[in-house]
Amino acid sequence: ELTRMREEGIIKGWGLGVNTVEPILQTLEVADPDIFLSACQYSLIKHDEDLNQVFPKVAERGISIVVGAPLCAGFLSGKDRYLYDGTFPAGVKEKLNALQQVARNHAVELHTAALQFAAAPDEVSGVIPGAHTAEQAVQNAQAFNIKIPTDFWKELKHEKLIAEHAPIPDK
């Protein structure tokens, strides 16, 4: 019905905002959406499902992805929480420590790297990092203009902290 409405000019486009990949994959089997908000699925901590399952399918059809929660609800910028339910999945604290070490090795702010990583894939048309203050919103916007050394991304891949085929910023 939504596709019909788009084709008739009643709406400009439609999509879903979800926190897991399954609804995206199921929707692609039966419908023709324009965009998905993939929240909590594409970050420096967790990205394999979107990268390997979702991105190839949306790329084939020219569908856009907006990445939500690329900082894992502040986890990648210093908050002592992972996403929103108060639990820490196995291995996330250790991965954060490893990411922080690589960031220190290259004098890179992890917050900046996390935002740029989320925006790097061609399928991604936008990133929603969230902010509690106007200052955080400004910092988020400025993070996209900071040059991160290529060696930082190479070390993340070498240490298997991000997938070898994960897109990286080309700035």
C-alpha positions as CSV (number, residue, x, y, z in Angstrom):
1,E,0.0,0.0,0.0
2,L,2.8,2.4,0.8
3,T,4.5,1.7,-2.5
4,R,1.3,2.4,-4.3
5,M,0.9,5.7,-2.4
6,R,4.4,6.7,-3.4
7,E,3.8,5.8,-7.0
8,E,0.6,7.9,-7.0
9,G,2.5,10.8,-5.5
10,I,0.5,10.8,-2.2
11,I,3.8,10.3,-0.3
12,K,7.4,10.9,-1.4
13,G,8.8,7.8,0.1
14,W,8.5,5.3,2.9
15,G,10.6,3.0,5.1
16,L,11.1,1.6,8.6
17,G,13.1,2.5,11.6
18,V,14.2,-0.7,13.4
19,N,16.7,-1.9,16.0
20,T,17.5,-5.3,14.4
21,V,18.3,-6.4,10.9
22,E,15.5,-9.0,10.6
23,P,12.6,-6.5,9.8
24,I,14.8,-4.9,7.1
25,L,15.5,-8.2,5.5
26,Q,11.9,-9.3,5.7
27,T,10.6,-6.1,4.3
28,L,12.9,-6.4,1.3
29,E,11.4,-9.7,0.5
30,V,7.9,-8.4,0.2
31,A,8.0,-4.6,-0.5
32,D,9.8,-1.7,-2.2
33,P,10.8,0.7,0.5
34,D,13.0,3.8,0.0
35,I,14.9,4.1,3.3
36,F,15.6,2.3,6.5
37,L,16.7,3.7,9.9
38,S,19.0,0.9,11.2
39,A,19.5,1.8,14.8
40,C,22.0,0.0,17.1
41,Q,23.3,-2.1,14.2
42,Y,26.2,-0.3,12.6
43,S,29.0,0.9,14.9
44,L,32.6,0.3,15.6
45,I,31.4,-2.2,18.2
46,K,28.8,-4.1,16.1
47,H,28.6,-3.9,12.3
48,D,28.8,-7.3,10.7
49,E,25.1,-7.9,10.3
50,D,24.4,-4.6,8.5
51,L,27.6,-4.9,6.5
52,N,27.1,-8.4,5.3
53,Q,23.4,-8.9,5.2
54,V,21.7,-5.5,4.8
55,F,24.0,-3.3,2.9
56,P,24.4,-5.6,-0.1
57,K,20.7,-6.0,-0.5
58,V,19.8,-2.3,-0.2
59,A,22.7,-1.4,-2.6
60,E,21.2,-3.7,-5.2
61,R,17.9,-1.7,-5.0
62,G,19.2,1.8,-4.4
63,I,17.7,2.0,-0.9
64,S,19.1,4.4,1.6
65,I,20.2,3.6,5.2
66,V,20.3,6.0,8.0
67,V,22.5,4.8,10.9
68,G,21.0,5.4,14.3
69,A,23.0,5.1,17.6
70,P,26.5,4.9,16.1
71,L,27.9,5.8,19.5
72,C,26.0,2.9,21.1
73,A,24.0,5.4,23.3
74,G,27.2,7.1,24.4
75,F,29.3,3.9,25.0
76,L,31.8,4.9,22.4
77,S,32.1,8.4,23.8
78,G,32.6,7.6,27.5
79,K,29.2,6.7,29.0
80,D,29.1,3.7,31.2
81,R,26.2,2.1,29.3
82,Y,25.8,0.1,26.2
83,L,22.8,1.0,24.1
84,Y,19.6,1.4,26.2
85,D,18.8,-1.6,28.3
86,G,21.5,-1.3,31.0
87,T,23.3,-4.5,30.1
88,F,26.7,-5.1,28.6
89,P,26.8,-7.9,26.1
90,A,29.8,-10.2,26.3
91,G,33.0,-8.7,24.9
92,V,31.8,-5.1,24.4
93,K,33.9,-3.6,27.2
94,E,37.0,-5.5,26.0
95,K,36.4,-4.3,22.5
96,L,36.0,-0.7,23.7
97,N,39.3,-0.9,25.5
98,A,41.0,-2.2,22.4
99,L,39.4,0.5,20.3
100,Q,40.5,3.1,22.8
101,Q,44.1,1.8,22.7
102,V,44.3,2.1,18.9
103,A,42.7,5.6,19.1
104,R,45.4,6.6,21.6
105,N,48.1,5.1,19.3
106,H,47.1,7.5,16.6
107,A,45.9,10.5,18.6
108,V,42.3,10.0,17.3
109,E,39.2,10.8,19.3
110,L,37.1,7.6,19.3
111,H,33.9,9.6,19.2
112,T,35.1,11.1,15.9
113,A,36.1,7.8,14.5
114,A,32.8,6.2,15.4
115,L,30.8,8.8,13.7
116,Q,32.9,8.8,10.5
117,F,32.9,5.0,10.4
118,A,29.1,4.9,10.6
119,A,28.9,7.4,7.7
120,A,31.4,5.7,5.4
121,P,29.4,3.1,3.5
122,D,27.9,4.3,0.2
123,E,24.5,2.9,1.3
124,V,24.4,5.3,4.3
125,S,22.7,8.6,3.6
126,G,22.7,9.9,7.2
127,V,23.8,9.3,10.7
128,I,21.9,10.1,13.9
129,P,24.3,10.2,16.8
130,G,22.0,11.8,19.4
131,A,23.0,14.6,21.8
132,H,21.9,15.8,25.2
133,T,23.2,19.3,24.8
134,A,23.7,21.9,22.0
135,E,27.5,21.5,22.6
136,Q,27.3,17.8,21.9
137,A,25.4,18.4,18.7
138,V,28.1,20.9,17.5
139,Q,30.8,18.4,18.4
140,N,29.0,15.7,16.5
141,A,28.8,17.9,13.4
142,Q,32.4,19.0,13.7
143,A,33.6,15.3,14.0
144,F,32.8,14.8,10.3
145,N,35.3,17.4,9.3
146,I,38.3,16.0,11.2
147,K,40.9,14.0,9.2
148,I,41.7,10.6,10.6
149,P,44.9,9.0,9.6
150,T,44.6,6.0,7.3
151,D,46.9,4.0,9.5
152,F,44.3,4.2,12.3
153,W,41.8,2.4,10.1
154,K,44.5,-0.1,8.9
155,E,45.3,-0.9,12.5
156,L,41.6,-1.5,13.4
157,K,41.4,-3.9,10.5
158,H,44.7,-5.6,11.3
159,E,43.6,-6.1,14.9
160,K,40.2,-7.4,13.7
161,L,38.3,-4.7,15.5
162,I,36.5,-3.8,12.3
163,A,35.7,-6.1,9.4
164,E,38.4,-6.2,6.7
165,H,35.9,-5.2,4.0
166,A,34.2,-2.4,6.1
167,P,34.2,0.9,4.3
168,I,36.3,3.6,5.9
169,P,36.2,7.4,5.5
170,D,38.1,8.6,2.5
171,K,38.8,12.2,3.8
